[in-house]
Amino acid sequence: MNKTFAKLGAIALMGLTVIPALAQTDKKAEGPTCPACKMVLSAKKSDKTTVAVQLKKGGKVMYCCAHCKMDPKIVVKTKSKGDTKM
């Protein structure tokens, strides 16, 4: 009977350590995150993601929400009203 409880305890302990590690791995696979609000950046502009940002110079343009206070260096400058530099 003690062996049964020991096995159950070992299984429970493995579950508590492995499952959170897998959850963190899935989160990284979604894509880059905004340095200000930690939201996952979108590859396409939508109603929720309206601000064009570039995490590194010459890098891919991604979109984030307008509510966070981003560093002005990463926000892509606009040519005219409504147009974004791509």
C-alpha positions, 0 to 999 in steps of 0.5 A: 500500500505504501508503494502505491502512495509513493507511485501516486506521489511521484506521478503528481510531482511530475505533473506539477513540474512538467505541465507549467513548463509545457505551458510556457513553451506554447506561449513563446511559440505564438510570436514576439511580444510587445516590450511595453504591454507584453501582448503578442504582436500580430502580423496583420493590422486589425481593429484591435491591433492598429499600431505598426511597430518594428522591434529591430531596425530593418525587421518585420513590421508587426502590429500592437494595440494603441493602449500601451506606452511603447518606446517611440523608437519602435513605432513605425512612422506614418507617411500620411493619415492612415498610411503606415510605412512597410 
